[in-house]
């Protein structure tokens, strides 16, 4: 079963000459759109699915290894994983008494009763 995720990866302190190799290595694991914020920082993000029982932690470790291999050594790798199928949310229901109260300009916080 696959699970939909948004992954954001930030790589810092890498060899700038290895930028394209790092991007290519990461692309083999996930479809990232890359942004270079400076010569020493590269950020990519993308949405896809983790499948085959791979966990977020396993994916992050695989990505770090791929980046380090492409860089030819250590650099900082940060992975932010957001599970898209069960995002937290808030629900607000406005009833008749809310209509009268809000339309009268009372209850300025807007919260339902």
Secondary structure by P-SEA (a helix, b strand, c coil): cbbbbbbbbbbccccccaaaaaaaaaaaccccccccccccbbbbbbbbbbcccccaaaaaaaaaaaaaaaaccccbbbbbbbbcccccbbbbbbcaaaaaaaaaccccccccc
